[in-house]
């Protein structure tokens, strides 16, 4: 099977079985999404969705967050991972949006990654979800699943994985593909115990084929 054929099978499968994937983070606008995505680093979406309602009640927009104290923010997000760093990043991010971008998020990845707490993955999520731009954010789920299936080869870091994925996935499907890979990794292709018996991609999956071959050799 060629790589092109592997990608086409992957696309066809999810277009049929998950035609309209969406982020599981709950948000109402660009401010709420960037806060939620920053909080989601090394933290589950479920936990973030518990944290954000009271957070947004206290700090409903960039202006209010920009004037928040560290202790105020920390008290509301302390149950997520790395609350110290995230508290600092959230306040500094809001201040930069107010002071340098007139209270609105920039629409370009190169500008978004200037914001505290925003790396390339976060920036790609924002431009894809908010601005419908072609982008694939590579987190741990995407990196793992793409490698296992065989969509990426010898990618040593998220950027290399992203470059391979965007080469083969049409621009109009890149936003969906990002969610396809995340959700598949979250619920089926889990890190420690992948549920291969529930996966519809085993016929093209290099990881599954390798495991199957090892079992047959025993």
Secondary structure, DSSP 8 states (H G I E B T S, - for coil): --HHHHHHHHHHHHHHH-TT---SS--SSHHHHHHHHHHTTTS-HHHHHHHHHHHHHH--SHHHHHT--HHHHHHHHTTSTTHHHHHHHHHHHHHHHHHHHTTS--SSHHHHTTSTT--HHHHHHHHHHHH--------HHHHHHHHHHTSSSS--SHHHHHHHHHHHS-HHHHHHHHHHHHHHHHHTS-SSS--GGG-TTTTT-HHHHHHHHHHHH-
